[in-house]
Amino acid sequence: MFNKNCPPRRRDLLLAPFAPRPSSGVATFRADVTPPIGAPLFTGPATAVADRLDIRGLVIYSAQAPVVIASIDWCEIRNDSYDLWRARLASAAGTTRERVLLSAVHPHDAPYTDSGAHRYLDDAGLKGSLCDPAWEATTIGRVADAIRQSNPEAVTHIGVGRARVSRVASNRRYVKPDGTVSFGRTSATRDAAIRAMPEGLIDPWLRTLTFWDGRRRVAALSVYSTHPMSYYGRGEVTPDFPGLARNRLQAEDPGTFHVYASGASGDTMAGKYNDGAVSNRAVLAGRMYGAMRASLAATRKTRLSTVGFRNVEMRMKARGSDGFRTEQMRAVVENRNAPWRDRHNAALGLSWLDRLGEGRPIDVPAVDLGAAKLVLLPAEAFVQYQLWAQQHGPFVITLGYGECAPGYIPTARDVAEGYNDHYCWVDMETSEATMRGAIGKALE
């Protein structure tokens, strides 16, 4: 049964008339997106607010239609919910949906939304356990209002900078003493022997793109590849250590509007440097803050001469292995004795299959600013995809956690080594070729 409080299906996403727009410049916007106590988070109901959540973004104006780059302190936005967010933000900015690059930072103690999965769970007796579409719709409206009320500022130059981040990220993959491969290192790893393993494959650089009006820095977008969790699962709403680092930088540098986004981070996390102690949140935040400051200090400015945009429609295949077939996932959703997490995951899988059945692709948008390019990748793409994207230009910023419906997106090597996580709804045998093809076309 269709829940009247759910966001509308894709066919009902009608855009309002485009708002008037300037010919060039950048507008910044921010809105509070903190859920109320009791609201569903990825890890369960919110019991307290440790730190408030933001959405922060930029609207880039040029001779073409505007481009929106937005980073939200939520865990994930998927399927119909993701389309609704982009449609409403596009309408507010006077642009089209594919030109909205919406990226989730991915803290786990934060909202997680998929209105299609919500409908399945509501019908199966788990009402309101995944997300709150009515509150979400109100929140989207406030974000859209923030975009409409933003004031564009002139931009003459862009700046690019990077700094190495020390002792934050490691790869979940490590080689055990017997030579076999494990993907078991997590955001908080208490086993000292596992933490002692090498970092593994990471992107050690935090990259920052800045927008300037002459000598005045208007805005800065910083991106780094790591899961943003120090500890979680207590119901305390927080953007965790990257959000705290961003907030500290914003407080010390109020003349610049600061945005932080997670890169392709499906397999990068703080597990080598974090045992889950509460005190480590501040330690990791301090290291991120230091890298943000260093990246700004390393900035090289170039006159902005072009704003290009390209979107590639990517079509991924469904995972067809045992446990991921429609009738199997439906049975799990309807099994009231099954753990709630299993029922949630099955509902997410059904929502993904609905999307594929409707023939709806995933957008892979890219922005070309001359001296820098940006590309938005879906879901929990592994860091290797970010490193491959960097081969398409001297300074490529990869945003992760766009359309989050696919779940983890491993590489062919990972699959060959035994990667088989349940939180993945795409065909792992073909996902690498599909992803690399879309990245290449987007960044040509």
TIDRENVEX-661986 format. One record per residue (C-alpha): residue number from 0; chain; residue in three letters; x, y, z. Coordinates in steps of 0.05 Angstrom, whole numbers, padded with zeros to 5 digits, always signed. Each point is the difference from the previous one (the first is absolute). Example, Ala and Ser with C-alpha at 12.3 -4.5 7.8 and 13.67 -1.06 7.14 Angstrom:
   pos   unit   code        x        y        z
     0      A    ALA   +00246   -00090   +00156
     1      A    SER   +00027   +00069   -00013
//
This chain:
   pos   unit   code        x        y        z
     0      A    MET   +00000   +00000   +00000
     1      A    PHE   +00025   +00070   -00017
     2      A    ASN   +00013   +00042   +00062
     3      A    LYS   -00027   +00070   -00009
     4      A    ASN   +00057   +00029   +00041
     5      A    CYS   +00053   -00028   -00047
     6      A    PRO   +00035   +00044   -00052
     7      A    PRO   -00033   -00009   -00068
     8      A    ARG   +00025   -00050   -00050
     9      A    ARG   +00045   +00024   -00056
    10      A    ARG   -00058   +00012   -00048
    11      A    ASP   -00029   +00051   +00049
    12      A    LEU   +00064   +00041   +00007
    13      A    LEU   -00024   +00062   -00037
    14      A    LEU   +00048   +00059   +00001
    15      A    ALA   -00024   +00070   +00015
    16      A    PRO   +00019   +00055   -00051
    17      A    PHE   +00073   +00016   +00001
    18      A    ALA   +00020   +00057   +00046
    19      A    PRO   +00036   +00061   -00030
    20      A    ARG   +00075   -00009   +00000
    21      A    PRO   +00062   +00044   -00008
    22      A    SER   +00048   -00008   -00059
    23      A    SER   +00061   -00021   +00042
    24      A    GLY   +00026   -00010   +00070
    25      A    VAL   -00009   -00047   +00060
    26      A    ALA   -00054   +00001   +00052
    27      A    THR   +00008   -00037   +00066
    28      A    PHE   -00055   -00031   +00042
    29      A    ARG   -00007   -00037   +00066
    30      A    ALA   -00058   -00030   +00039
    31      A    ASP   -00006   -00039   +00064
    32      A    VAL   -00022   -00072   -00015
    33      A    THR   +00003   -00029   +00071
    34      A    PRO   -00055   -00050   +00014
    35      A    PRO   -00043   +00004   +00064
    36      A    ILE   +00010   -00048   +00058
    37      A    GLY   -00034   -00066   -00015
    38      A    ALA   +00009   +00007   -00075
    39      A    PRO   +00029   -00060   -00037
    40      A    LEU   +00075   +00000   -00014
    41      A    PHE   +00040   -00053   -00037
    42      A    THR   +00019   -00031   +00067
    43      A    GLY   -00069   +00006   +00034
    44      A    PRO   -00041   +00055   +00033
    45      A    ALA   +00033   +00067   +00017
    46      A    THR   +00009   +00005   +00076
    47      A    ALA   +00040   +00064   +00003
    48      A    VAL   +00033   +00053   -00043
    49      A    ALA   +00074   +00002   +00012
    50      A    ASP   +00013   +00047   -00059
    51      A    ARG   -00049   +00031   -00049
    52      A    LEU   -00001   -00020   -00073
    53      A    ASP   +00008   +00046   -00060
    54      A    ILE   -00011   +00000   -00074
    55      A    ARG   +00050   +00048   -00032
    56      A    GLY   +00005   +00015   -00073
    57      A    LEU   +00018   +00044   -00059
    58      A    VAL   -00040   +00022   -00060
    59      A    ILE   +00048   +00014   -00058
    60      A    TYR   -00029   +00048   -00051
    61      A    SER   +00028   +00008   -00071
    62      A    ALA   -00025   +00007   -00071
    63      A    GLN   -00030   -00070   +00007
    64      A    ALA   -00053   -00023   +00049
    65      A    PRO   +00023   +00004   +00073
    66      A    VAL   +00036   -00058   +00033
    67      A    VAL   -00015   -00017   +00073
    68      A    ILE   +00053   -00034   +00043
    69      A    ALA   -00028   -00020   +00068
    70      A    SER   +00027   -00042   +00057
    71      A    ILE   -00048   -00024   +00054
    72      A    ASP   +00019   -00028   +00069
    73      A    TRP   -00046   -00060   -00010
    74      A    CYS   +00018   -00073   -00008
    75      A    GLU   -00033   -00015   -00067
    76      A    ILE   -00055   +00023   -00048
    77      A    ARG   -00025   -00051   -00049
    78      A    ASN   -00046   -00013   -00059
    79      A    ASP   -00065   +00040   +00000
    80      A    SER   +00024   +00042   +00059
    81      A    TYR   +00063   +00019   -00037
    82      A    ASP   -00040   +00020   -00061
    83      A    LEU   -00046   +00042   +00043
    84      A    TRP   +00057   +00037   +00033
    85      A    ARG   +00032   +00016   -00067
    86      A    ALA   -00065   +00021   -00032
    87      A    ARG   -00017   +00048   +00056
    88      A    LEU   +00070   +00030   +00003
    89      A    ALA   +00003   +00006   -00075
    90      A    SER   -00065   +00038   -00001
    91      A    ALA   +00024   +00047   +00053
    92      A    ALA   +00065   +00014   -00038
    93      A    GLY   -00032   +00006   -00068
    94      A    THR   +00033   -00060   -00030
    95      A    THR   -00011   -00073   -00018
    96      A    ARG   +00003   -00061   +00045
    97      A    GLU   +00063   -00031   -00029
    98      A    ARG   +00038   +00064   +00014
    99      A    VAL   -00010   -00008   +00075
   100      A    LEU   +00061   -00036   +00030
   101      A    LEU   -00027   -00022   +00067
   102      A    SER   +00050   -00038   +00043
   103      A    ALA   -00011   -00030   +00070
   104      A    VAL   +00058   +00004   +00049
   105      A    HIS   -00022   -00069   +00028
   106      A    PRO   +00003   +00004   +00076
   107      A    HIS   -00038   -00059   +00027
   108      A    ASP   -00035   +00037   +00057
   109      A    ALA   -00040   +00040   -00051
   110      A    PRO   -00063   -00006   -00043
   111      A    TYR   -00004   -00053   -00055
   112      A    THR   -00056   +00005   -00050
   113      A    ASP   -00031   -00041   -00055
   114      A    SER   -00075   +00012   -00008
   115      A    GLY   -00010   -00063   -00042
   116      A    ALA   +00031   -00044   +00054
   117      A    HIS   -00041   +00039   +00051
   118      A    ARG   -00064   -00021   -00035
   119      A    TYR   +00019   -00073   +00002
   120      A    LEU   +00016   +00003   +00074
   121      A    ASP   -00062   +00039   +00017
   122      A    ASP   -00043   -00053   -00034
   123      A    ALA   +00038   -00055   +00038
   124      A    GLY   -00012   +00031   +00069
   125      A    LEU   +00065   +00039   +00010
   126      A    LYS   -00032   +00068   -00006
   127      A    GLY   +00047   +00059   +00004
   128      A    SER   +00061   -00043   +00015
   129      A    LEU   +00043   +00020   -00060
   130      A    CYS   -00017   +00073   -00013
   131      A    ASP   -00052   +00054   +00011
   132      A    PRO   -00021   +00024   -00070
   133      A    ALA   -00046   +00055   +00027
   134      A    TRP   +00056   +00032   +00041
   135      A    GLU   +00047   -00010   -00058
   136      A    ALA   -00046   +00037   -00047
   137      A    THR   -00003   +00058   +00048
   138      A    THR   +00076   -00001   +00006
   139      A    ILE   +00009   +00001   -00076
   140      A    GLY   -00046   +00060   -00002
   141      A    ARG   +00044   +00038   +00048
   142      A    VAL   +00062   -00018   -00040
   143      A    ALA   -00034   +00024   -00064
   144      A    ASP   -00018   +00065   +00035
   145      A    ALA   +00073   +00009   +00020
   146      A    ILE   +00020   -00007   -00074
   147      A    ARG   -00053   +00051   -00022
   148      A    GLN   +00023   +00049   +00053
   149      A    SER   +00075   -00007   -00016
   150      A    ASN   +00036   +00058   -00032
   151      A    PRO   +00049   -00013   -00057
   152      A    GLU   +00069   +00030   +00006
   153      A    ALA   +00048   +00014   -00057
   154      A    VAL   +00055   -00051   -00012
   155      A    THR   +00063   +00018   -00038
   156      A    HIS   +00046   -00057   +00019
   157      A    ILE   +00000   -00071   +00026
   158      A    GLY   +00053   -00030   +00044
   159      A    VAL   +00024   -00071   +00008
   160      A    GLY   +00039   -00027   +00059
   161      A    ARG   +00014   -00066   +00034
   162      A    ALA   +00031   -00025   +00064
   163      A    ARG   +00018   -00069   +00026
   164      A    VAL   -00044   -00025   +00056
   165      A    SER   +00040   -00036   +00053
   166      A    ARG   -00025   -00059   +00040
   167      A    VAL   -00074   +00001   -00018
   168      A    ALA   -00017   -00047   -00058
   169      A    SER   +00016   -00073   -00011
   170      A    ASN   -00030   -00052   -00045
   171      A    ARG   -00048   -00053   +00026
   172      A    ARG   +00041   -00052   -00038
   173      A    TYR   +00060   -00032   +00034
   174      A    VAL   +00040   -00064   -00010
   175      A    LYS   -00003   -00049   +00058
   176      A    PRO   +00063   -00037   +00024
   177      A    ASP   -00022   -00062   -00038
   178      A    GLY   +00000   +00040   -00065
   179      A    THR   -00075   +00003   -00009
   180      A    VAL   -00036   +00066   -00011
   181      A    SER   -00050   +00030   +00049
   182      A    PHE   -00045   +00060   -00010
   183      A    GLY   -00014   +00003   +00075
   184      A    ARG   +00035   +00063   +00023
   185      A    THR   -00054   +00049   +00019
   186      A    SER   -00009   +00072   +00021
   187      A    ALA   +00017   -00019   +00071
   188      A    THR   +00045   -00061   +00006
   189      A    ARG   +00017   -00024   +00070
   190      A    ASP   +00047   -00056   -00021
   191      A    ALA   +00070   +00029   +00007
   192      A    ALA   +00029   -00050   -00049
   193      A    ILE   -00048   +00022   -00054
   194      A    ARG   +00013   +00073   +00014
   195      A    ALA   +00075   -00015   -00007
   196      A    MET   -00010   -00023   -00072
   197      A    PRO   +00021   +00049   -00055
   198      A    GLU   -00048   +00055   -00020
   199      A    GLY   -00014   -00033   -00066
   200      A    LEU   -00027   +00036   -00061
   201      A    ILE   -00023   +00071   +00017
   202      A    ASP   +00002   +00069   -00031
   203      A    PRO   +00043   +00037   +00050
   204      A    TRP   -00018   +00069   -00026
   205      A    LEU   -00054   +00047   +00021
   206      A    ARG   -00017   +00045   -00059
   207      A    THR   -00030   +00069   +00004
   208      A    LEU   -00033   +00041   -00055
   209      A    THR   -00008   +00074   +00015
   210      A    PHE   -00039   +00056   -00033
   211      A    TRP   +00028   +00071   +00000
   212      A    ASP   -00024   +00070   -00015
   213      A    GLY   +00067   +00032   -00014
   214      A    ARG   +00040   -00008   +00065
   215      A    ARG   -00060   -00019   +00042
   216      A    ARG   -00014   -00074   +00011
   217      A    VAL   -00075   -00011   -00006
   218      A    ALA   -00008   -00075   +00010
   219      A    ALA   +00040   -00064   +00010
   220      A    LEU   -00019   -00072   -00014
   221      A    SER   +00044   -00053   +00034
   222      A    VAL   -00004   -00074   -00016
   223      A    TYR   +00034   -00061   +00031
   224      A    SER   -00011   -00075   -00007
   225      A    THR   -00019   -00032   +00066
   226      A    HIS   -00061   -00026   +00037
   227      A    PRO   -00015   +00057   +00049
   228      A    MET   -00011   -00042   +00062
   229      A    SER   +00039   -00001   +00066
   230      A    TYR   -00053   -00035   +00041
   231      A    TYR   -00075   -00008   -00013
   232      A    GLY   -00063   -00039   +00015
   233      A    ARG   -00020   +00037   +00064
   234      A    GLY   -00054   +00042   -00032
   235      A    GLU   +00040   +00064   +00008
   236      A    VAL   -00010   +00042   -00063
   237      A    THR   +00067   +00026   -00026
   238      A    PRO   +00038   +00014   -00065
   239      A    ASP   +00059   -00031   +00036
   240      A    PHE   +00073   +00020   -00007
   241      A    PRO   -00001   +00031   -00071
   242      A    GLY   -00060   +00042   +00019
   243      A    LEU   +00033   +00024   +00063
   244      A    ALA   +00064   +00018   -00039
   245      A    ARG   -00042   +00039   -00051
   246      A    ASN   -00038   +00036   +00055
   247      A    ARG   +00065   +00020   +00035
   248      A    LEU   +00029   +00026   -00065
   249      A    GLN   -00064   +00039   -00014
   250      A    ALA   +00001   +00032   +00068
   251      A    GLU   +00073   +00022   -00009
   252      A    ASP   -00009   +00023   -00072
   253      A    PRO   -00070   +00031   -00004
   254      A    GLY   +00017   +00040   -00063
   255      A    THR   +00002   -00065   -00040
   256      A    PHE   -00059   -00047   -00008
   257      A    HIS   +00027   -00070   +00014
   258      A    VAL   -00029   -00065   -00028
   259      A    TYR   +00026   -00070   +00014
   260      A    ALA   -00019   -00062   -00039
   261      A    SER   +00022   -00073   +00005
   262      A    GLY   +00036   -00029   -00060
   263      A    ALA   -00008   -00070   -00027
   264      A    SER   +00006   -00034   +00068
   265      A    GLY   -00033   -00069   -00004
   266      A    ASP   +00063   -00035   +00025
   267      A    THR   +00038   +00055   +00036
   268      A    MET   -00010   +00013   +00074
   269      A    ALA   +00037   +00018   +00064
   270      A    GLY   +00007   -00071   +00027
   271      A    LYS   +00076   -00001   +00001
   272      A    TYR   +00001   +00064   +00042
   273      A    ASN   -00064   -00008   +00040
   274      A    ASP   -00021   -00050   +00054
   275      A    GLY   -00068   +00032   +00010
   276      A    ALA   +00019   +00039   +00063
   277      A    VAL   -00043   +00062   +00009
   278      A    SER   +00062   +00044   +00006
   279      A    ASN   +00023   -00019   -00071
   280      A    ARG   -00055   +00041   -00032
   281      A    ALA   +00035   +00065   +00019
   282      A    VAL   +00068   -00029   -00019
   283      A    LEU   -00024   -00019   -00070
   284      A    ALA   -00036   +00067   -00007
   285      A    GLY   +00065   +00036   +00017
   286      A    ARG   +00038   -00038   -00054
   287      A    MET   -00053   +00016   -00052
   288      A    TYR   -00001   +00073   +00021
   289      A    GLY   +00075   +00004   -00008
   290      A    ALA   -00003   -00029   -00070
   291      A    MET   -00056   +00049   -00019
   292      A    ARG   +00042   +00059   +00022
   293      A    ALA   +00062   -00027   -00035
   294      A    SER   -00039   -00012   -00064
   295      A    LEU   -00025   +00072   +00000
   296      A    ALA   +00071   +00024   +00012
   297      A    ALA   +00024   -00039   -00060
   298      A    THR   -00051   +00031   -00047
   299      A    ARG   +00020   +00021   -00071
   300      A    LYS   -00047   +00050   -00033
   301      A    THR   -00021   +00000   -00073
   302      A    ARG   -00047   +00047   -00036
   303      A    LEU   -00067   -00033   -00011
   304      A    SER   -00013   -00002   -00075
   305      A    THR   -00048   -00057   -00010
   306      A    VAL   -00056   -00039   +00035
   307      A    GLY   -00016   -00064   -00036
   308      A    PHE   -00048   -00055   +00018
   309      A    ARG   -00012   -00071   -00023
   310      A    ASN   -00046   -00055   +00027
   311      A    VAL   +00006   -00073   -00016
   312      A    GLU   -00059   -00047   +00011
   313      A    MET   +00028   -00064   +00030
   314      A    ARG   -00039   -00065   +00001
   315      A    MET   +00022   -00051   +00051
   316      A    LYS   -00025   -00071   +00005
   317      A    ALA   -00035   -00031   +00060
   318      A    ARG   +00035   -00049   +00045
   319      A    GLY   -00031   -00067   -00016
   320      A    SER   +00034   -00045   +00051
   321      A    ASP   -00037   -00040   +00053
   322      A    GLY   -00036   +00044   +00049
   323      A    PHE   -00007   +00059   -00048
   324      A    ARG   -00058   -00025   -00043
   325      A    THR   -00067   +00036   +00003
   326      A    GLU   -00039   -00056   +00033
   327      A    GLN   +00056   -00012   +00052
   328      A    MET   +00005   +00073   +00020
   329      A    ARG   -00076   +00007   +00003
   330      A    ALA   -00003   -00060   +00047
   331      A    VAL   +00051   +00031   +00046
   332      A    VAL   -00037   +00067   +00002
   333      A    GLU   -00065   -00036   +00019
   334      A    ASN   +00032   -00045   +00052
   335      A    ARG   -00016   +00033   +00066
   336      A    ASN   +00048   -00045   +00037
   337      A    ALA   +00060   +00022   -00042
   338      A    PRO   +00048   +00052   +00029
   339      A    TRP   -00020   +00071   -00019
   340      A    ARG   +00066   +00013   -00034
   341      A    ASP   -00011   -00060   -00047
   342      A    ARG   -00070   +00025   -00016
   343      A    HIS   +00026   +00069   -00014
   344      A    ASN   +00054   -00026   -00047
   345      A    ALA   -00050   -00043   -00037
   346      A    ALA   -00047   +00060   -00009
   347      A    LEU   +00058   +00041   -00027
   348      A    GLY   +00014   -00056   -00049
   349      A    LEU   -00072   -00001   -00023
   350      A    SER   +00000   +00076   -00010
   351      A    TRP   +00063   -00007   -00043
   352      A    LEU   -00032   -00055   -00042
   353      A    ASP   -00061   +00045   -00010
   354      A    ARG   +00046   +00054   -00026
   355      A    LEU   +00034   -00047   -00049
   356      A    GLY   -00067   -00027   -00022
   357      A    GLU   -00021   +00070   -00019
   358      A    GLY   +00063   +00009   -00041
   359      A    ARG   +00026   +00058   +00041
   360      A    PRO   +00076   +00010   -00006
   361      A    ILE   +00048   +00030   +00050
   362      A    ASP   +00028   +00069   -00018
   363      A    VAL   +00075   +00010   +00002
   364      A    PRO   +00008   +00076   -00008
   365      A    ALA   +00065   +00037   -00008
   366      A    VAL   +00019   +00074   +00001
   367      A    ASP   +00059   +00028   -00038
   368      A    LEU   +00029   +00065   +00028
   369      A    GLY   +00063   +00000   -00042
   370      A    ALA   +00053   -00009   +00053
   371      A    ALA   -00044   -00049   +00038
   372      A    LYS   -00053   -00052   -00014
   373      A    LEU   -00052   -00030   +00047
   374      A    VAL   -00037   -00065   -00008
   375      A    LEU   -00054   -00030   +00044
   376      A    LEU   +00001   -00076   +00009
   377      A    PRO   -00057   -00041   +00028
   378      A    ALA   -00006   -00036   +00066
   379      A    GLU   +00059   -00032   +00035
   380      A    ALA   +00048   -00003   -00059
   381      A    PHE   +00068   -00026   +00021
   382      A    VAL   +00059   +00048   +00001
   383      A    GLN   +00032   -00031   -00062
   384      A    TYR   -00055   +00033   -00042
   385      A    GLN   +00022   +00068   +00028
   386      A    LEU   +00072   -00016   -00019
   387      A    TRP   -00022   -00020   -00070
   388      A    ALA   -00040   +00065   -00007
   389      A    GLN   +00063   +00039   +00016
   390      A    GLN   +00032   -00027   -00063
   391      A    HIS   -00047   +00045   -00040
   392      A    GLY   +00029   +00067   +00019
   393      A    PRO   +00054   +00035   +00041
   394      A    PHE   -00048   +00017   +00057
   395      A    VAL   -00062   -00044   +00005
   396      A    ILE   -00045   +00002   +00062
   397      A    THR   -00043   -00061   +00009
   398      A    LEU   -00062   +00005   +00043
   399      A    GLY   -00030   -00064   +00026
   400      A    TYR   -00068   -00022   +00027
   401      A    GLY   -00043   +00030   -00055
   402      A    GLU   -00057   -00047   -00018
   403      A    CYS   +00011   -00050   +00056
   404      A    ALA   -00045   -00057   -00025
   405      A    PRO   +00055   -00047   -00025
   406      A    GLY   +00034   -00008   +00068
   407      A    TYR   +00073   -00020   -00002
   408      A    ILE   +00032   +00002   -00069
   409      A    PRO   +00064   -00042   +00003
   410      A    THR   +00051   -00010   -00055
   411      A    ALA   +00011   -00064   -00039
   412      A    ARG   +00063   -00013   +00041
   413      A    ASP   -00039   +00004   +00065
   414      A    VAL   -00052   -00049   -00026
   415      A    ALA   +00054   -00048   -00023
   416      A    GLU   +00031   +00002   +00069
   417      A    GLY   -00066   -00019   +00032
   418      A    TYR   -00036   +00065   +00014
   419      A    ASN   -00073   -00019   +00010
   420      A    ASP   -00033   +00049   +00047
   421      A    HIS   -00076   -00003   +00008
   422      A    TYR   -00005   +00076   -00005
   423      A    CYS   +00006   -00001   -00075
   424      A    TRP   -00058   -00004   -00049
   425      A    VAL   +00037   +00003   -00067
   426      A    ASP   +00030   -00055   -00042
   427      A    MET   +00072   -00001   +00025
   428      A    GLU   +00026   -00035   -00062
   429      A    THR   -00017   +00058   -00046
   430      A    SER   +00000   +00061   +00046
   431      A    GLU   +00073   +00020   -00012
   432      A    ALA   -00006   +00003   -00076
   433      A    THR   -00066   +00039   +00006
   434      A    MET   +00029   +00050   +00050
   435      A    ARG   +00065   +00011   -00037
   436      A    GLY   -00036   +00011   -00065
   437      A    ALA   -00046   +00052   +00031
   438      A    ILE   +00057   +00036   +00035
   439      A    GLY   +00040   +00004   -00064
   440      A    LYS   -00058   +00028   -00040
   441      A    ALA   -00018   +00051   +00053
   442      A    LEU   +00071   +00026   +00006
   443      A    GLU   +00019   +00000   -00074
//
